[in-house]
Amino acid sequence: MRLSHRVASAALLIVLSIVLIKYHLDSLNNDSLRPFWRSSKKSKHPDIITHVRTRINFPKSSVLKTNPSREKTEIIVPNDRIIVMAKLKDVDTNWVGAELAEWKYKIYTVDDTLAPTHTPKNKGREALAYLQYIVDHYHDLPSTIVFLHPHRDGLDGWHTDNPAHNNVDSIRSLQTDYIQKAGFANLRCKQAPGCPGLKPLRHPPSRKTVENAFANAWVELFNTTNVPEEVGAPCCSQFAVSRDQVLQRPHSDYVWFYNWVLETDLPDNVAAAVLENTWHVIFGKDAVFCPDEAQCYEDVYGIPRPESLFST
């Protein structure tokens, strides 16, 4: 009887052992199939997903809160300069695009209303075209505007003021940095003709038609009776001006000047001469604007003053 009890006890222990072993194996198998991100046990190390999220959630720092300092760089617009001309329909101005390709250009035909770019009538010679450009482009002007005659080579050598008497040389050597600084520069440095200037209040009146007409024209243009005793600048309606200087006057002023040229009863040549002696005033210079010739050549064209050629 005791033997049978021992055998039964041993069998029970064996069965119990088998059950426990099976339960343990099943437990291991279930843990191996459970996804690691659902583990109920806390790990000493962050799991993979948590690690990745930590990498993309950048920590806040004082560096990120501070606006980074940036060096300001001037934006330079290519061809931010233009040549404006008035021409008769038979005048060849192809030289502008061919020899001054680095400049934009706007050429108004004054005697052909069928031309692509034209003035409404041939009045005031170049003056109407110059003013039409400003009126039409006041809000989108380039930084430098050169108002130029349509001839490549100078008229008898005195309209264009450089050794070769041609406008290609003048524009290629033009010191645009100086134009930005000064606002306005006459392209002619030689003072005569133009300096000394007109004396619109002269008594007795001069025989010069433009001088006699100038006082009334001044009153009409500037709406003031404060007419200067003398007005002068080197001739001949070729000059450069900066955008900033043009904008010193409101758009309405240029519309007024434009309409004056269009509607004045003065002869064409006289109206043009009035503006020729007034451009420098319109663009901010004194009534008498006759710069020293040598200084003008140095400032406008970069030609050293004679004394500087021998300085050490």
Summary of the structure (lengths in Angstrom):
residues: 312
radius of gyration: 42.7
end to end distance: 136.3
largest distance: 164.8
contacts: 807
relative contact order: 0.11
helix: 45%
strand: 10%
